[in-house]
Amino acid sequence: MKVVFKLFATLTDLLPPERSGNAVELEVPAGTTVQDLIDKYRVPPQSAHLVLVNGTFIPPGGRATRQLADKDELAVWPPIAGG
């Protein structure tokens, strides 16, 4: 199945070179979870601050069990500080 994985801000550099901007389309096996992709792309746990699947927030406790489906879009933002 295919999913789109997006990393924002400082996390974008963790994506492979064949990315398109801050996103990459991936072929993943059925049963792949949100946490599987976060781990595969070595997103530090403290940097996976805001995690959305198709615009729906996935809390830290649900990431290891939330399986992705064909055409899902997983987006991850780091904490952002401002002033």
C-alpha positions in Angstrom: 0.0 0.0 0.0 1.1 3.6 -0.6 1.2 6.3 2.0 2.6 9.9 2.1 5.0 10.7 4.9 5.6 14.4 5.6 8.2 15.9 8.0 8.2 19.6 8.8 10.7 22.2 9.8 14.0 20.7 11.1 12.8 17.1 10.5 12.6 17.5 6.7 16.3 16.5 6.4 15.5 13.0 7.8 13.6 12.2 4.6 15.4 10.4 1.7 16.9 12.4 -1.2 14.1 11.3 -3.5 11.6 13.3 -1.5 9.4 16.0 -3.0 9.8 19.0 -0.8 9.0 17.8 2.7 7.1 14.7 1.6 7.8 11.2 0.3 5.5 8.6 -1.1 6.2 5.2 0.4 5.3 1.7 -0.4 4.7 0.0 3.0 3.4 -3.4 4.0 -0.1 -3.8 5.5 0.0 -3.5 9.3 2.6 -0.6 9.3 2.0 1.7 12.2 2.6 5.4 12.7 5.4 4.5 15.1 7.0 2.2 12.6 7.6 5.1 10.2 8.7 7.5 12.9 11.3 4.9 14.0 12.3 3.9 10.4 13.2 7.6 9.6 14.9 8.1 13.0 12.7 10.9 14.2 13.8 11.5 17.8 10.9 10.8 20.2 11.1 14.4 21.6 10.8 15.7 18.1 7.6 13.9 17.2 5.5 16.6 18.9 2.5 16.9 16.6 1.6 13.8 14.7 -1.4 13.7 12.3 -2.9 11.0 10.1 -5.1 12.6 7.5 -5.4 15.7 9.7 -6.4 13.7 12.9 -4.1 14.0 15.9 -2.5 10.8 17.0 -1.4 11.0 20.7 1.9 9.4 21.8 0.2 6.5 23.4 -1.7 5.6 20.2 1.2 5.7 17.7 2.4 2.2 18.1 -1.1 0.7 17.5 -2.5 3.1 14.9 -2.1 1.2 11.6 -1.8 3.1 8.4 -4.1 2.4 5.4 -3.6 2.8 1.7 -3.4 6.5 0.7 -3.0 7.8 4.3 -1.0 10.9 4.9 1.2 10.9 8.0 2.6 14.3 9.0 5.0 15.0 11.9 6.0 18.4 13.3 8.7 19.1 15.9 8.0 21.4 18.9 8.0 25.0 17.7 9.1 27.9 19.9 8.3 31.4 19.1 8.5 34.8 20.7 
